[in-house]
Amino acid sequence: MEVNNKKTSRLILDQWRRVAIISVLLLLMLISFLMINRGLSKDPTVKDLLYSYNISNNINYKVNLNENSFFDEKYLDMNKIYTASLIKNIETTFYYNYSNSNNLDLTYNYKIEGNIIGNYGEDTDQLWSKSFTLILPVVVENTNTNLININQPLDIDFNYYKNISDEFISQLHLSIEAVFDIKMTIELKSLDGTLDKTEVIEMKIPLTESTFKIVTSYSQNDQSSVFNTNIEEKPIDSSKVLLGSVLLTICLIVFMLTFRSLFAITKKSQYQIKLNKLLKRYGEIIVEVTNKINIDGLSIVDVKSIEDMIDIEEELHIPILYYEIKENEEGWFVINKENQLFRLKLKSETTDDAISNSRYKRAKATKIVEKLAPVLNVKDLEVDINKPKIKKQVKKDIKIVKEVKKTKVIPLKKEIIKNNKKNIEIKKEVEKTNKVVKTKKQVKKPKKETKK
């Protein structure tokens, strides 16, 4: 138990060492890259504040009513529900205010336009529209100012635009929803090109509904600052670049020297492959033990195959014990019955075994050739027997075979072999027919003699 625990702890320690070394190397490489980048990079951009500005928009309106016996008031304030048949007109004022921390040379212009939009169906697809200029474009050039105030009044004749939409509907016999969309557009620009802003104040008045609400939309406040960005170049910091380069070079050299050991992937030996197959297939009846099996005073019976061990296990109802004698080289499967020990050895292939196996394959291949050549009457048969590639590896003073190529019998002329096989089959059939004919003749002859 202690030996195996030491092996597993050593393996885990090796894995942690690999992970630690790789992590340290990657960290040092990252640090070196950052040092080189800092040494070569420019200083951050320097931003100088030029000015700050604020833009506020607003809209105010009241709905004047016709004389009626329902409302005592002459007008209704904003955000109410209005009855179309009682509306006389809508008094509206558009507000635009601009303020700056510094004086600038500015140019601005504004205009107010209206558009009757006829939408058809629930999807509000536009069917018809008609545009109106409510306030002609106004252009103003100011020099050395930091304040702009626009208070633009507008009197909207509600019934005029409603009658236009009603006439369109009645003449064409259409069912549409008409809206009067009013927009004030303000464009502001500075002569130095640092400021270019466009603001839109919008209100929508339904024209085909008996009762409705007026909807407005605009950005109330826009606060912002304008900076002058300057990039100051700095000479290369040679100390950072040199230190980062040296550190990066050392990391790369260490990584190249330890690459094989860090990423070494050992292939499983034939012994390990066989053992894994047996444990996977017969794991229910095989018990792995860590204590060394004491064979003193026991009569040992060596078993030829694992199938024989399973037959013994089924007969005696005693589990098969597995113990590794030499790590990755030799292990025992045993069944202990009183003073008798049934044992199956599992060993790794040695150099002598590999050579004997290759010689056996060579001899077997030559026998096949000797049998096939006279039967098939083919002279062009060759045997491709590669010499076994045996690489010597010193591991616990034992020479282990790494790879032995399989022996293959290669017929060079497959068509001739096929034809010869057919010819042989035809000959056999002819011989059978000849035998049958001969036997018939032998049977008929004695009958003729009796007649004479």
Protein Blocks (a to p, Z undefined) as FASTA:
>chain_A
ZZmmmmmmmmmmmmmmmmmmmmmmmmmmmmmmmmmmmmmpccddddddfbdcdddddddd
dddddddfkbmbfbdcehiacdfklpfbdcdddddddddfbdcddddddddddddddded
jkopafbdcdddfbdcdddddehiabdcddddddddfklmmmmmmmmmmmnopacddddd
dddddddddfklpaccdddddddddfkbfbdcddddddfbacddddddddddddddfklm
mmmmmmmmmmmmmmmmmmmmmmgccdddfklmmmmmmmmmmmmmpccdfbdcdfehiacd
ddfblklmmmmmmmnopacddddfbghkbccddddehjaccddddddddfklmmmmmmmm
mmmmmmmmmmmmmmnopakbccdddddddddddeehiacdfbdcddddddfblmlmmmmm
mmmmmmmmmmmmmmmmmmmmmmmmmmmmmmZZ
